[in-house]
Amino acid sequence: MTVYFISCVAAALRLNGAYAGIIDEFARRVDGVEGDVFAEAVPSDNRHAVNFMLGRSFLSSPPPFADVYMLGGDALVRLKKYAAKDDGIRLICQARIGGNLVTVCRRGALMLCVDGADGTVALRELDEGFARASAKLATVGGRPVLCISAEERLLVVSEAGKVIFCNPVKSYSCGDMLGVTVDFATCAGAVGECGYSYDGDKLTLVSGRTVETRPVPERIKHFAFFESVLTRGDSARYLCPALRDRAGELGAYLGEFVDVIVPPQKFYELTGEERAAGLVRPVGPNLFRVSFFAADMCDGLVENIREVEYPSG
């Protein structure tokens, strides 16, 4: 079995006690992983190490600190968080709305705490993007909300103390509607522009469009095509004239997926497919299955789309 390792920060990887190299945001390949292997990753920024038995149980039910992507008989393991060694409480920001006290603080993990007006307490773990958050009262549709924002993050709390929005955003605005722009970080620089109405209880998406902000080099146009399907962009512009009228069928043909990834090195070595992409589909908590599709191109346009089996050799 081949396993690829990715880490959110640079970390030293050990397998069965032996040093296996540095892992970071670029996948590191380890071949010949069989049975249960004891794995340990020691981060470079002095947070706690993570360790686990890499085997069938881990790959079928990953712990909260890891995501597992199944690639046929192989796997990609993404270590996405390490616990801080300092477990003291540190206040990030705090505000009140509708009798609720809303606090973002750190105690090891970054947490949102809502002390409700009714005496209840709700806790929610946040991602590290909220480490420098600030809180501001605003109105959407004439109703009060609390906006907790950080660099490319937004969380919105209702007057009842309920989290009604929590997503990465590039920018946001409040008024008659909540308007957000989302940077999809695609090779075409796709940006989503969305508007949400608010009834005092929940947000409802009422408008949205995706705009691609930069041209795509010929060598990665196939990848941009699959990303345009994911982001609900203008995927028809990547299709040859014979297929353009069938752009509306792409969602049904490709199925639901949540990300597009570059196929691992082994896929290219054994298939020779240069115009392929991996479509990521969730199958459980922190667990994903990746299927691979190739796009046959002619004059820079897609003229055929076909699924490619991940090699087992």
ZIJO-V935049 format. One record per backbone hydrogen bond with DSSP energy under -0.5 kcal/mol. CO is the residue of the C=O (numbers start at 1). NH is the residue of the N-H. E is the energy in kcal/mol with one decimal. If there is no record, write none. Layout:
[[CO	NH	E] [CO	NH	E]]
This chain:
[[1	33	-2.9] [2	75	-2.0] [3	30	-2.2] [4	77	-3.5] [5	28	-2.3] [6	79	-3.2] [10	44	-2.6] [11	23	-2.9] [12	42	-2.5] [13	20	-3.6] [13	21	-0.6] [14	40	-2.3] [15	18	-2.0] [18	15	-2.6] [21	13	-3.0] [23	11	-2.2] [24	7	-2.2] [26	24	-0.8] [27	29	-0.5] [28	5	-2.3] [30	3	-2.7] [32	34	-0.7] [35	37	-0.5] [37	39	-0.6] [37	54	-3.4] [38	16	-3.8] [39	52	-2.3] [40	14	-2.8] [41	43	-0.6] [41	50	-2.0] [42	12	-2.6] [43	46	-0.7] [50	41	-2.6] [52	39	-3.1] [52	54	-0.9] [53	55	-1.0] [54	37	-2.3] [55	59	-2.5] [56	60	-1.4] [57	61	-1.7] [63	66	-1.8] [65	80	-2.0] [65	81	-1.1] [67	78	-3.0] [68	70	-0.5] [68	288	-2.6] [69	76	-2.3] [70	72	-0.6] [70	290	-2.4] [71	74	-2.5] [74	71	-2.6] [75	4	-2.5] [76	69	-2.8] [76	78	-0.6] [77	6	-2.6] [77	79	-0.6] [78	67	-2.6] [78	80	-0.8] [79	8	-2.2] [83	48	-3.2] [85	87	-0.8] [86	108	-0.7] [90	106	-2.6] [93	104	-2.8] [95	102	-3.2] [97	100	-2.2] [100	97	-2.1] [100	102	-0.6] [101	103	-0.5] [101	115	-2.9] [102	95	-2.3] [103	105	-0.5] [103	113	-3.1] [104	92	-2.8] [104	93	-1.7] [105	111	-3.4] [106	90	-2.2] [107	109	-1.9] [109	107	-2.5] [110	126	-2.8] [111	105	-2.3] [112	124	-2.0] [113	103	-2.8] [113	115	-0.6] [114	116	-1.0] [114	122	-2.2] [115	101	-2.2] [116	119	-1.9] [120	116	-3.2] [122	114	-2.7] [124	112	-3.1] [126	110	-0.5] [127	130	-2.0] [128	131	-1.8] [130	133	-1.5] [134	149	-2.3] [136	147	-3.0] [138	145	-2.7] [140	143	-1.5] [143	140	-2.6] [144	159	-0.5] [145	138	-2.6] [145	147	-0.5] [146	148	-0.6] [146	157	-2.6] [147	136	-2.0] [147	149	-0.7] [148	155	-2.4] [149	134	-2.3] [150	152	-0.5] [150	153	-1.8] [153	150	-1.8] [154	167	-2.1] [155	148	-3.4] [156	164	-2.6] [156	165	-1.2] [157	146	-2.5] [158	161	-1.9] [162	158	-2.9] [162	164	-0.6] [165	156	-2.6] [167	154	-1.9] [171	181	-2.3] [173	179	-2.7] [175	141	-3.2] [177	179	-0.7] [178	196	-2.3] [179	173	-2.3] [180	194	-2.8] [181	170	-3.9] [181	171	-1.2] [182	184	-0.8] [182	192	-2.8] [186	189	-1.8] [188	213	-1.0] [188	214	-1.7] [189	213	-0.6] [190	184	-2.2] [191	211	-2.7] [192	182	-2.7] [192	194	-0.5] [193	209	-1.7] [194	180	-2.4] [195	206	-2.8] [195	207	-1.5] [196	178	-2.5] [197	204	-2.3] [202	199	-1.6] [204	197	-2.5] [207	195	-2.4] [209	193	-2.9] [211	191	-2.7] [217	220	-1.6] [218	221	-1.4] [220	224	-2.1] [221	225	-2.0] [222	226	-1.7] [223	227	-2.2] [224	228	-2.1] [225	229	-1.5] [226	230	-1.8] [227	231	-2.5] [228	233	-2.9] [229	232	-0.9] [233	235	-1.7] [234	237	-1.2] [235	238	-1.7] [236	239	-1.4] [238	302	-3.3] [240	243	-1.7] [240	244	-1.3] [241	245	-0.5] [243	246	-2.2] [244	247	-1.5] [246	249	-2.1] [247	250	-1.5] [249	253	-2.1] [250	254	-3.0] [251	255	-1.8] [259	280	-2.5] [261	278	-3.0] [264	267	-0.8] [264	268	-1.2] [265	269	-2.3] [266	270	-2.2] [267	271	-2.0] [268	272	-1.8] [272	274	-0.6] [275	295	-2.8] [277	279	-0.5] [277	293	-2.2] [278	261	-2.7] [278	280	-0.6] [279	291	-2.2] [280	258	-3.1] [280	259	-0.8] [281	289	-3.0] [284	287	-2.0] [286	68	-2.7] [287	283	-2.4] [287	284	-1.4] [288	70	-3.2] [289	281	-2.7] [289	291	-0.5] [291	279	-3.5] [292	308	-3.1] [293	277	-2.1] [294	296	-0.5] [294	306	-2.3] [296	303	-3.2] [296	304	-1.1] [298	301	-1.5] [301	298	-2.6] [302	240	-2.6] [304	296	-2.5] [306	294	-3.2] [308	292	-0.6]]
